[in-house]
Amino acid sequence: MTDEPQQTESTPRTRLFRFPGGVLELRSHRDGIHDVSGFYLELHERIAVDGHENREVVMLHKPTCLGYLRTDVSGGALLRDQSRIRELAARLGYDFADMVVYDPKFGRPPLARLKTQARRLDAEAVIVLSPRHFEGGEIPESLVRQLDVITVSPEATYARQTTPPLRSGFEPPGTERH
């Protein structure tokens, strides 16, 4: 048994991390009713963060995306096509993580690497130059179930299903079986 006082839930704990121009404070305090845990950022001077020139710092999550091209479709324009994909990703606010380039001469399934990379990087979207870069010139339904698919030309988004499908046997209100 020690003579040191036991730390209770109502004892606040604070950790400060100083950096040039400010302080980041992590606070933990719970008194049974109130929970004031959280992160607090204090800036001592005016700085620009992510294009915002003010004391209110905007910290935004940038979703991750991948690019996808086929060498047999892009041909000699491969580098230009990659550049167009990266430009669209930047314009749409994505964190561009990887360019998956499929070359049919290797004979691997065309979407396997793309889907694997997307899962590994927790990507939310894939940007492709056009639907022509997919088998038959069609956006694969199996890919849209996993990611948003965005095309550069024409600029379009094939969004994932955001609501789960209805369970079998479930009938929306107002519909009756006769």
Solvent accessible surface area in square Angstrom, and as a share of the most:
residue,aa,sasa,rsa
1,M,241,1.07
2,T,94,0.55
3,D,150,0.78
4,E,129,0.58
5,P,129,0.81
6,Q,152,0.68
7,Q,107,0.47
8,T,79,0.46
9,E,125,0.56
10,S,59,0.38
11,T,54,0.31
12,P,81,0.51
13,R,139,0.51
14,T,71,0.41
15,R,164,0.60
16,L,86,0.43
17,F,94,0.39
18,R,178,0.65
19,F,74,0.31
20,P,133,0.83
21,G,15,0.14
22,G,3,0.03
23,V,14,0.08
24,L,55,0.28
25,E,31,0.14
26,L,48,0.24
27,R,86,0.32
28,S,49,0.32
29,H,42,0.19
30,R,119,0.43
31,D,67,0.35
32,G,67,0.64
33,I,152,0.77
34,H,111,0.50
35,D,77,0.40
36,V,62,0.35
37,S,60,0.39
38,G,28,0.27
39,F,149,0.62
40,Y,87,0.33
41,L,67,0.33
42,E,98,0.44
43,L,9,0.04
44,H,108,0.48
45,E,96,0.43
46,R,150,0.55
47,I,51,0.26
48,A,64,0.49
49,V,43,0.24
50,D,94,0.49
51,G,78,0.75
52,H,72,0.32
53,E,103,0.46
54,N,57,0.29
55,R,131,0.48
56,E,135,0.60
57,V,36,0.20
58,V,48,0.27
59,M,138,0.62
60,L,121,0.60
61,H,147,0.65
62,K,106,0.45
63,P,34,0.22
64,T,24,0.14
65,C,0,0.00
66,L,0,0.00
67,G,0,0.00
68,Y,1,0.00
69,L,0,0.00
70,R,30,0.11
71,T,35,0.20
72,D,83,0.43
73,V,37,0.21
74,S,11,0.07
75,G,45,0.43
76,G,93,0.89
77,A,28,0.22
78,L,43,0.21
79,L,142,0.70
80,R,140,0.51
81,D,3,0.01
82,Q,29,0.13
83,S,48,0.31
84,R,83,0.30
85,I,0,0.00
86,R,112,0.41
87,E,111,0.50
88,L,9,0.04
89,A,0,0.00
90,A,74,0.57
91,R,158,0.58
92,L,74,0.37
93,G,30,0.29
94,Y,32,0.12
95,D,71,0.37
96,F,44,0.19
97,A,47,0.36
98,D,37,0.19
99,M,20,0.09
100,V,3,0.02
101,V,47,0.27
102,Y,30,0.11
103,D,32,0.16
104,P,47,0.29
105,K,158,0.67
106,F,128,0.53
107,G,62,0.60
108,R,150,0.55
109,P,92,0.58
110,P,43,0.27
111,L,32,0.16
112,A,49,0.38
113,R,115,0.42
114,L,0,0.00
115,K,43,0.18
116,T,75,0.43
117,Q,23,0.10
118,A,1,0.01
119,R,159,0.58
120,R,161,0.59
121,L,50,0.25
122,D,117,0.61
123,A,10,0.08
124,E,64,0.29
125,A,0,0.00
126,V,0,0.00
127,I,0,0.00
128,V,0,0.00
129,L,18,0.09
130,S,14,0.09
131,P,28,0.18
132,R,159,0.58
133,H,3,0.01
134,F,5,0.02
135,E,130,0.58
136,G,72,0.70
137,G,30,0.29
138,E,122,0.55
139,I,29,0.15
140,P,26,0.17
141,E,127,0.57
142,S,40,0.26
143,L,0,0.00
144,V,30,0.17
145,R,164,0.60
146,Q,46,0.20
147,L,1,0.01
148,D,28,0.14
149,V,0,0.00
150,I,6,0.03
151,T,0,0.00
152,V,23,0.13
153,S,51,0.33
154,P,94,0.59
155,E,98,0.44
156,A,35,0.27
157,T,83,0.48
158,Y,80,0.31
159,A,67,0.52
160,R,74,0.27
161,Q,145,0.64
162,T,126,0.73
163,T,90,0.52
164,P,113,0.71
165,P,118,0.74
166,L,120,0.60
167,R,183,0.67
168,S,115,0.74
169,G,75,0.72
170,F,93,0.39
171,E,68,0.31
172,P,58,0.37
173,P,130,0.82
174,G,82,0.79
175,T,75,0.44
176,E,134,0.60
177,R,201,0.73
178,H,215,0.96
